[in-house]
Amino acid sequence: AVQEFQKRGVNVVQLNPQNEFFSSNNYPTCLWKGDDAVTFVRDYLGPEMEKAGNPAEIYFGTMNGAGMREGWDLHKGFNHYANNVMMDRKARKYVKGFAYQWEGKDAVARTKQAYPEMPIVQSENECGNGQNTYDYAMYVFELLRHYITSGVESYVYWNMVLENNEGRSTWGWKQNSLFTVDPVAKTYRINPEYWVMRHFAQFVREGDRMIRLGGHWNGNAVAFAGRKVCKVVVMNPFNRVETVVIEGKAFDLPPRSFNTMIFSR
């Protein structure tokens, strides 16, 4: 299938064995135990792609529940999946990274601590309920901060554009989006999560590195260092103006706001 995509000009660079190992839902799903996923990569997918000379990399994912405990089912954690495949010497040679989403966020930092050399992708933003509220945008900021400070190298937003039926999917799930369009009136609306993503996408450049912050505002901020400038993205979650001091400079943050400050190095 990957070769067929490439013949049609679609360059597939990453392949995950399954979308959400742990989902049993009303949309197409397939549950995988950790050992089964390791066996599939080690004995089937990896050797087949190697034999075909396929340039796409295998990422172990997408994991949506690693680190989560549901009732007495304790077999959805780091050791049963990410650590399991890396401890298998034959399987690990095929795995080039990990993909986490939704409840999988609980295992991202632990995975990065154990395997700092392995890239991690946040593979699907939590897409809300179609209401596109400002409160949910603030939650998305918290998601971005959590994943970035935990060590991911990319963050995939879901969805970019939906029609004005509250983003209802074919299985009835209303979802958020950056833009909402009305195809009849030929109009569009910019939703709050667009501004969250823009604070990162507009100012952070390829090659920038995340840097650690100190102080009490660290829990609501992310900083990046480029060649000539540093960028600090910070959220004020309160219903009041708050003052933050960065590099000896004081900034008044409007209530419930997202802010980016840029400093010369």
Order of alpha helices (4+ residues) and beta strands (2+ residues): alpha-beta-alpha-alpha-beta-alpha-alpha-beta-alpha-beta-alpha-beta-beta-beta-beta-alpha-beta-beta-beta-beta-beta-beta
